[in-house]
Amino acid sequence: MPWLAERARAELADIAAAERTRLRQTVGASRADGQVRCADGQWRRVFCSNDYLGLAGDPRLAAAAAGADASGARASQHVCGYHAEQAALEAELAAVLGVPRVLVGGSGYALNSGAIAVLAGAQDQIYSDALNHASLIDGCRLSRARVQRYAHADLADLQAHMDSAARPAAGQLIVTDALFSMDGDVAPLAGLLDLARRRDAALYVDDAHGFGWAGPGGSGHLAAAGLADARVVQLVTFGKALGGYGAALAGEADIIEWLLQRCRTTMFATALPPAVCAAARAALRICAGEPEHAARLRARIALFRREAAAAGLRLLPSQSPIQALLLGAESRALAWQQGLWQRGYWVNAIRPPTVPAGTARLRITLSAAQAEADVRGLVAALAELQAAETALSA
């Protein structure tokens, strides 16, 4: 057997032995209330989606996409792919975010990994939150800068690392998620910006999971906290609360121009299709003009946490749509996932390396599309699983 196939089989065996194999579920038809038909023909209530406002199935987004004059961009935006729809989306995003300029590109993963590699180089120092998303970690690695991880959301630890830096750096960049996608907590953004100002550092914030529902008109966590600053570069995405696909970098005009000229993941990639940009523009209008979607999402979050507390379920602290039920072992998380699947609820078990070893969990996500009865039903199902587990261990 060729060596590559042998290596693949060995690696797959190791993944399976650690109970970390990831399986894809085929999704068929979907309903407006957040239910989907799965490959086994059964309808299940989805509590693992990032479609926080329920816009992925909104017919207005589909109509906007269908009304665009092209489905494909034809080339990169540096060649002939910079369509008027993208230009309009960038202008509208800049207004929503309150920044001078925006650069639209592909996925948040692509923009994070490409942008950080431009903003910092071998002569610079990056300080990265210990629980940052993989795309931020990869961007830090690609930059070739010196990278120091600081304890999660710990300003004192970050300052201590900055105080004890062994060598002076030409530039310092603090990198963080705004809303952490596996725990559901929010970074201390005001404190990070204050520290960046005092240390003449730049701040890179990924608000993929906050943009669209947090802040005025869905403007995100930075806007909600009034943290506009020329030293901040922000990433937002369209694939979560906006129900579509794509991402954007936002900040000071010259920094965004620099990224336009140097970011390899926009320079050498096909531009975002006009139809996708049109759908994102429609979603922006909905977020700004229909605050009831975000209000309903917050109501679902509050309901879930009240019901979970009453049922004795111990969640990680979070006031976001991301609610984590820490279970520890991979086998336990998988058993709870399967129990929910059999009861008609789709919640994924999150295991290492996505989260640290020993912290496997259920990542439960709330959406404005979900019915109150479905939220209560999920909590009842979780309580059943907890009771059954307790009875077995008695």
C-alpha positions in Angstrom: 0.0 0.0 0.0 1.3 3.5 -0.8 2.7 5.3 2.3 0.2 8.1 2.2 -2.8 5.7 2.4 -1.0 3.8 5.2 -0.6 7.0 7.1 -4.2 8.0 6.5 -5.4 4.7 7.9 -3.2 4.9 11.0 -4.4 8.5 11.7 -8.0 7.6 11.2 -7.6 4.7 13.6 -6.1 7.0 16.2 -9.0 9.5 15.8 -11.6 6.7 16.2 -9.8 5.2 19.2 -10.0 8.7 20.9 -13.7 8.9 20.1 -13.1 12.0 18.0 -14.4 10.9 14.6 -16.6 13.6 13.1 -19.5 12.5 11.0 -21.5 14.7 8.6 -25.3 14.6 8.6 -27.1 15.2 5.4 -29.7 17.9 5.7 -32.8 17.8 3.5 -35.8 20.1 3.7 -36.0 22.8 6.4 -38.9 24.6 8.1 -39.2 28.2 9.3 -39.3 27.0 12.9 -35.7 25.6 12.8 -36.6 22.0 12.0 -34.8 20.0 9.3 -35.4 16.6 7.7 -32.5 14.4 8.2 -31.1 11.5 6.0 -33.2 9.0 8.0 -36.3 10.8 7.0 -37.0 12.1 10.5 -37.6 15.8 11.3 -35.4 17.2 14.1 -35.3 20.4 16.0 -31.9 22.0 15.3 -30.1 23.4 18.3 -26.6 23.4 16.8 -26.9 26.0 14.1 -25.3 29.5 14.0 -28.4 30.9 12.2 -29.1 33.0 15.3 -31.8 35.2 13.8 -33.4 32.5 11.6 -32.6 34.4 8.4 -31.0 31.5 6.5 -34.4 30.5 5.2 -35.9 34.0 4.9 -37.4 34.3 1.4 -36.2 37.9 1.2 -32.6 36.8 1.1 -33.3 34.3 -1.6 -35.2 36.9 -3.6 -32.3 39.3 -3.3 -29.8 36.7 -4.5 -32.1 35.8 -7.4 -32.3 39.5 -8.4 -28.6 39.9 -8.7 -27.4 40.0 -12.3 -24.8 37.2 -11.9 -24.5 34.1 -9.7 -20.7 34.1 -10.0 -18.0 36.7 -9.6 -15.9 35.4 -12.6 -12.5 36.3 -11.0 -10.8 37.7 -8.0 -11.7 41.2 -7.0 -8.3 42.4 -8.2 -9.1 41.2 -11.7 -12.7 41.6 -12.9 -14.6 40.2 -9.9 -15.2 43.4 -8.0 -18.9 43.8 -8.6 -21.2 46.7 -7.8 -23.0 44.5 -5.3 -19.8 44.0 -3.3 -19.0 47.7 -3.5 -22.5 48.5 -2.2 -22.2 45.9 0.6 -18.8 47.4 1.7 -20.3 50.9 1.9 -23.4 49.7 3.8 -21.3 47.6 6.2 -19.0 50.6 6.9 -22.1 52.7 7.9 -23.4 49.9 10.2 -20.1 49.4 11.9 -19.2 53.1 12.1 -15.8 52.6 10.4 -14.1 54.4 7.5 -13.7 51.4 5.3 -14.6 47.7 4.8 -13.1 44.9 2.7 -15.4 42.0 1.8 -14.0 38.5 1.2 -14.7 34.8 1.5 -15.1 33.0 4.8 -14.1 34.3 8.2 -11.5 31.6 8.3 -9.9 32.8 5.1 -9.9 36.4 6.1 -8.6 35.8 9.7 -5.7 33.6 8.4 -4.8 36.1 5.6 -5.3 39.4 7.5 -3.2 38.6 10.6 -0.4 37.4 8.4 -0.3 40.9 6.9 -0.8 42.9 10.1 2.1 41.3 12.0 5.5 40.0 10.8 8.6 38.4 12.1 9.7 41.5 13.8 6.4 41.8 15.8 4.8 40.3 18.9 1.3 38.9 19.0 -0.7 38.3 22.2 -3.4 35.7 21.5 -6.3 34.6 23.8 -5.9 30.9 24.8 -9.3 30.0 23.5 -9.2 31.8 20.2 -10.7 30.2 17.1 -8.5 28.0 15.0 -8.6 30.6 12.2 -7.0 33.2 14.5 -4.4 30.7 15.6 -3.5 29.9 12.0 -3.3 33.5 11.2 -0.9 34.1 14.0 1.2 31.1 12.8 1.3 32.3 9.2 2.5 35.8 10.3 5.8 34.4 11.6 5.5 36.9 14.5 6.4 35.9 18.0 3.2 34.6 19.6 2.4 34.6 23.3 -0.8 33.0 24.5 -2.5 34.6 27.5 -5.0 33.0 29.9 -8.5 33.2 28.5 -10.0 36.7 28.9 -7.5 37.5 31.6 -6.3 41.1 31.4 -3.9 40.7 34.3 -2.2 37.8 32.6 -2.0 39.7 29.3 -0.4 42.7 31.0 2.1 40.5 32.8 3.2 39.0 29.5 3.5 42.4 27.9 5.5 43.6 30.9 7.9 40.6 30.8 8.5 40.4 27.0 12.1 39.3 26.5 12.8 41.4 23.5 11.3 44.6 22.2 9.0 44.2 19.2 8.5 46.6 16.3 4.8 46.3 16.8 2.4 44.6 19.2 -1.0 43.0 18.2 -3.6 41.7 20.6 -5.8 39.1 18.9 -9.1 37.9 20.3 -12.6 36.6 19.6 -15.3 38.9 20.7 -17.8 36.1 21.5 -16.1 32.8 22.1 -17.8 30.2 20.0 -17.4 27.2 22.3 -18.0 28.8 25.7 -20.4 31.6 24.8 -18.6 34.3 26.9 -17.5 37.7 25.7 -14.0 39.0 25.8 -13.2 42.0 28.0 -13.1 44.3 25.0 -13.0 47.6 26.9 -10.1 46.4 29.0 -8.2 45.1 26.0 -8.6 48.3 24.1 -7.5 50.3 27.1 -4.4 48.1 27.4 -3.7 48.5 23.7 -3.9 52.3 23.9 -1.6 52.4 26.9 1.0 50.0 25.2 0.7 51.4 21.7 -0.6 48.1 20.5 -3.2 47.2 17.8 -6.3 45.1 18.5 -7.7 42.5 16.2 -11.3 41.4 17.1 -13.2 38.6 15.5 -16.9 39.3 16.1 -18.2 36.5 13.9 -20.7 35.2 16.4 -21.9 38.7 17.6 -22.4 40.6 14.4 -26.0 40.7 13.3 -27.7 40.3 16.7 -25.6 42.1 19.3 -25.4 45.9 19.5 -27.7 48.5 17.9 -29.0 47.2 14.6 -26.9 44.1 14.9 -23.6 46.2 14.7 -21.8 43.8 17.1 -20.0 43.9 20.4 -17.6 46.7 19.7 -20.3 49.1 18.6 -22.5 48.0 21.6 -19.6 49.0 24.0 -18.8 52.2 22.1 -15.3 51.1 21.4 -14.5 52.7 18.1 -10.8 53.3 17.7 -8.4 53.6 14.7 -6.1 50.9 16.3 -8.9 48.3 16.0 -9.3 45.9 13.1 -12.6 44.0 13.2 -13.8 40.9 11.4 -17.5 40.2 10.9 -19.2 37.4 9.0 -22.4 36.9 7.0 -22.7 33.1 7.6 -24.1 33.2 11.1 -26.7 35.8 12.2 -27.0 37.1 8.6 -27.9 33.7 7.3 -25.6 33.7 4.3 -22.0 33.4 3.5 -18.9 35.6 3.4 -17.0 37.9 5.7 -15.5 41.4 6.0 -12.6 43.2 7.6 -13.4 46.7 8.9 -11.2 49.5 10.2 -9.1 52.6 9.4 -9.0 53.4 5.7 -5.2 52.9 5.2 -5.2 49.7 7.1 -8.0 48.3 5.0 -6.2 49.5 1.8 -3.0 47.7 3.0 -5.0 44.5 3.5 -6.5 44.9 0.0 -3.0 45.1 -1.4 -1.5 42.3 0.6 -4.0 39.8 2.0 -3.4 36.6 0.0 -6.8 35.1 0.9 -8.6 37.9 -1.0 -5.9 38.7 -3.7 -5.8 35.1 -5.0 -9.3 34.0 -4.4 -12.4 34.4 -6.5 -14.4 37.3 -5.2 -17.7 36.8 -3.3 -20.4 36.2 -5.9 -22.8 39.1 -6.6 -25.8 37.0 -5.6 -24.2 36.3 -2.2 -23.4 40.0 -1.7 -27.0 40.9 -2.5 -28.3 38.4 0.0 -26.0 39.9 2.7 -27.3 43.4 1.9 -30.9 42.2 2.4 -29.9 40.6 5.7 -28.3 43.9 6.8 -31.5 45.7 6.1 -33.5 43.2 8.1 -31.1 43.4 11.1 -31.3 47.2 11.1 -35.0 47.6 10.4 -36.6 44.6 12.3 -35.2 44.6 15.9 -37.8 42.1 16.9 -35.7 39.2 15.6 -32.8 40.0 18.0 -35.4 40.6 20.8 -36.9 37.2 20.2 -33.5 35.6 20.2 -32.7 37.2 23.6 -36.1 35.9 24.9 -35.2 32.4 23.8 -31.8 32.7 25.6 -33.4 33.8 28.8 -36.0 31.1 28.6 -33.5 28.4 28.0 -31.3 29.5 31.0 -34.3 29.7 33.3 -35.6 26.3 32.4 -32.1 24.8 32.5 -31.5 26.2 36.0 -34.9 24.9 37.2 -33.9 21.4 35.8 -30.6 21.4 37.6 -28.5 21.6 34.4 -25.2 23.3 35.0 -24.3 25.5 32.1 -21.2 27.6 31.5 -22.0 31.4 32.1 -23.3 33.0 28.9 -25.9 35.5 27.9 -25.3 34.7 24.2 -27.0 32.3 21.9 -24.2 29.8 22.6 -24.9 27.7 25.7 -22.3 25.1 26.7 -23.2 22.1 28.9 -19.8 20.8 30.1 -19.7 16.9 30.2 -16.0 16.1 30.4 -15.3 12.8 28.6 -15.8 12.4 24.9 -17.8 9.2 25.5 -20.3 11.0 27.8 -20.8 13.9 25.3 -21.4 11.4 22.5 -23.9 9.5 24.6 -25.9 12.7 25.4 -25.7 13.7 21.7 -27.2 10.3 20.7 -29.9 10.5 23.4 -31.0 13.9 22.1 -30.9 12.7 18.5 -33.2 9.8 19.3 -35.6 12.3 21.0 -35.7 14.5 17.9 -33.2 17.2 18.9 -30.0 17.9 17.0 -27.2 19.1 19.3 -23.5 18.3 18.6 -21.0 16.9 21.0 -17.9 19.1 20.9 -14.7 17.3 21.5 -10.9 17.9 21.4 -9.1 19.3 19.6 -11.9 21.9 19.2 -12.0 22.3 23.0 -9.3 21.4 25.5 -8.9 17.8 26.6 -11.3 16.8 29.4 -13.8 19.5 28.5 -16.1 17.8 25.9 -19.5 19.3 25.9 -22.8 19.9 24.2 -22.8 23.2 22.4 -26.4 24.3 22.4 -27.3 27.3 20.2 -30.5 29.3 20.4 -32.2 31.0 17.5 -35.0 33.5 17.0 -36.7 30.8 14.8 -37.2 28.3 17.6 -40.5 28.0 19.2 -40.8 28.4 23.0 -42.2 24.8 23.2 -39.2 23.5 21.4 -36.8 25.2 23.9 -38.7 23.7 26.8 -38.8 20.3 25.1 -35.0 20.4 24.7 -34.5 21.1 28.4 -36.9 18.3 29.3 -34.9 15.9 27.1 -31.6 17.0 28.7 -33.2 16.5 32.2 -34.2 13.0 31.2 -30.7 12.2 30.1 -29.3 13.6 33.4 -31.8 11.6 35.4 -31.0 8.4 33.6 -27.3 8.9 34.1 -27.8 9.5 37.8 -29.9 6.4 38.1 -27.3 4.2 36.5 -24.6 5.5 38.8 -26.7 5.0 41.9 
